């Protein structure tokens, strides 16, 4: 299993929390990701600066047909953990290794997470009372 940080929304507008249920089922990418079935994605919303969930890939990446850049590739996912924006930690809170995730994510839709960064996300979400799926665990 590999772990990833998936950026959502834009720095200016973020992503409305009403969109979260859709993102917990389907994640979109502007370029073909190398994410595989069983990989975990930590979801981070730009603009709000919140790490609000973890999903697991359960389908191969497939090509989209949309006109927008983010509609080029799709990945079916299932919810592992989620929390409201109000209770969610910031990106800085999971930047626990020797790299700054804010810098590492520039100009990317997703990046590979180090084990310690993924563990920090899981621990922080749990500590803040995130809902966890009983079938699909963070580990």
C-alpha positions as CSV (number, residue, x, y, z in Angstrom):
1,X,0.0,0.0,0.0
2,X,1.3,3.5,-0.9
3,X,-0.1,6.6,0.6
4,X,-0.7,10.0,-1.1
5,X,-1.8,13.5,-0.3
6,X,-4.5,14.6,-2.7
7,X,-5.1,18.3,-3.1
8,X,-8.7,19.5,-3.8
9,X,-10.2,22.8,-4.7
10,X,-8.2,25.9,-5.4
11,X,-6.2,28.3,-3.1
12,X,-8.6,31.1,-3.9
13,X,-11.9,29.2,-3.5
14,X,-11.2,26.0,-1.7
15,X,-13.9,23.4,-2.2
16,X,-17.3,23.7,-0.6
17,X,-17.9,21.1,2.1
18,X,-21.1,20.1,0.4
19,X,-18.9,18.5,-2.3
20,X,-17.2,16.2,0.2
21,X,-19.7,13.3,-0.2
22,X,-18.8,13.1,-3.9
23,X,-15.1,13.2,-3.2
24,X,-15.5,10.3,-0.8
25,X,-16.6,8.2,-3.8
26,X,-14.7,9.6,-6.8
27,X,-11.5,11.6,-7.1
28,X,-10.4,13.5,-10.2
29,X,-7.0,14.2,-11.6
30,X,-5.6,16.5,-14.3
31,X,-2.8,14.0,-15.2
32,X,-2.8,10.2,-15.1
33,X,-1.9,9.2,-11.5
34,X,0.1,6.1,-10.6
35,X,-2.2,5.3,-7.7
36,X,-3.2,1.7,-7.5
37,X,-6.0,-0.3,-5.9
38,X,-5.5,-0.4,-2.2
39,X,-3.5,2.8,-2.0
40,X,-4.7,5.4,0.6
41,X,-5.2,9.1,-0.2
42,X,-5.2,11.7,2.5
43,X,-7.6,14.5,1.3
44,X,-6.5,18.1,1.7
45,X,-8.7,21.1,0.7
46,X,-6.9,24.2,-0.5
47,X,-8.2,27.5,0.5
48,X,-9.5,26.1,3.8
49,X,-6.2,24.5,4.7
50,X,-7.8,21.4,6.1
51,X,-6.9,17.7,6.0
52,X,-10.4,16.3,6.2
53,X,-10.4,12.6,5.3
54,X,-8.7,9.5,4.0
55,X,-10.0,7.3,1.1
56,X,-8.9,4.0,-0.4
57,X,-8.6,3.4,-4.1
58,X,-10.7,0.5,-5.2
59,X,-10.7,0.7,-9.0
60,X,-8.0,1.2,-11.6
61,X,-7.6,4.8,-12.9
62,X,-9.8,5.5,-15.9
63,X,-9.8,8.2,-18.5
64,X,-12.4,10.9,-18.2
65,X,-14.2,12.8,-20.9
66,X,-14.6,16.2,-19.4
67,X,-13.5,19.5,-20.9
68,X,-12.0,20.8,-17.6
69,X,-8.4,20.0,-16.7
70,X,-9.4,18.1,-13.5
71,X,-11.8,15.8,-15.5
72,X,-9.1,14.0,-17.4
73,X,-8.7,11.0,-15.1
74,X,-10.9,9.4,-12.5
75,X,-10.4,7.0,-9.6
76,X,-13.2,5.3,-7.6
77,X,-12.5,5.4,-3.9
78,X,-14.2,4.4,-0.6
79,X,-14.2,6.4,2.6
80,X,-11.9,5.3,5.3
81,X,-12.0,8.4,7.6
82,X,-13.7,11.8,7.5
83,X,-14.1,14.8,9.6
84,X,-15.8,18.2,9.2
85,X,-13.7,21.1,8.0
86,X,-14.3,22.8,11.4
87,X,-12.6,20.0,13.3
88,X,-10.0,19.0,10.7
89,X,-6.2,19.6,11.2
90,X,-4.2,21.9,8.9
91,X,-1.6,20.7,6.5
92,X,1.2,22.0,8.7
93,X,0.0,19.6,11.4
94,X,1.0,16.5,9.3
95,X,4.2,18.1,8.0
96,X,6.2,16.1,10.6
97,X,9.2,15.0,8.4
98,X,12.1,17.0,7.2
99,X,10.1,18.4,4.3
100,X,7.5,21.2,4.1
101,X,4.3,19.8,2.5
102,X,3.3,23.2,1.4
103,X,6.4,23.5,-0.7
104,X,6.3,19.8,-1.8
105,X,2.7,20.2,-3.1
106,X,3.2,23.3,-5.3
107,X,2.0,22.7,-8.8
108,X,0.9,19.1,-8.1
109,X,-2.6,17.6,-7.7
110,X,-1.2,14.8,-5.5
111,X,2.1,13.7,-4.0
112,X,3.4,10.5,-2.3
113,X,3.4,10.7,1.5
114,X,6.1,9.4,3.7
115,X,5.0,6.8,6.3
116,X,5.5,9.3,9.2
117,X,3.3,11.9,7.4
118,X,0.5,9.4,6.7
119,X,0.7,8.2,10.3
120,X,0.4,11.8,11.5
121,X,-2.7,12.4,9.4
122,X,-4.3,9.2,10.8
123,X,-3.4,10.0,14.4
124,X,-4.6,13.6,14.1
125,X,-7.9,12.7,12.5
126,X,-8.5,10.0,15.1
127,X,-7.6,12.4,17.9
128,X,-10.1,15.0,16.6
129,X,-13.0,12.4,16.4
130,X,-13.0,11.5,12.7
131,X,-15.6,9.0,11.6
132,X,-13.9,5.7,10.7
133,X,-15.4,3.1,8.4
134,X,-15.6,-0.2,10.2
135,X,-14.6,-2.2,7.1
136,X,-11.9,-0.1,5.6
137,X,-9.3,0.8,8.1
138,X,-6.6,3.4,7.8
139,X,-4.0,0.6,8.1
